[in-house]
Amino acid sequence: MNQQNTVTIHIMDKMYHIVCPPDERANLENAARYLDSRMREIRSHGKVIGADRVAVMAALNITHELLYGGRATPTPEPPKKTSAREKEREMRQLLERADTALSDEGHTPNE
């Protein structure tokens, strides 16, 4: 690992060493702080347990924000226009699928 291009970031009390071009260091640190704050926010609600599940929910939330607006900066090429009702329905379905997948994780069909 090239020490000059390595950035140490902290997410949910874990340390990560990331190789990053010097001119992207500030962006990486900002992204790590944002992700850490979102993960802590999700964990504080107490409905999602486990760092991996918190990370998945944070990723889903941030992705939704990027695609459909919200806290995060929108993508340069926004997705097709849909009504608010359609967006709400799609998000509800996505969250239901995520909840189902997360609640079924680690269980075999014979349990």
HELIX and SHEET records of a PDB file:
HELIX    1   1 GLN A    3  ASN A    5  5                                   3    
HELIX    2   2 PRO A   22  GLU A   24  5                                   3    
HELIX    3   3 ARG A   25  SER A   44  1                                  20    
HELIX    4   4 ALA A   51  TYR A   68  1                                  18    
HELIX    5   5 ALA A   84  ASP A  104  1                                  21    
SHEET    1   A 2 THR A   6  ILE A  11  0                                        
SHEET    2   A 2 LYS A  14  VAL A  19 -1                                        
END                                                                             
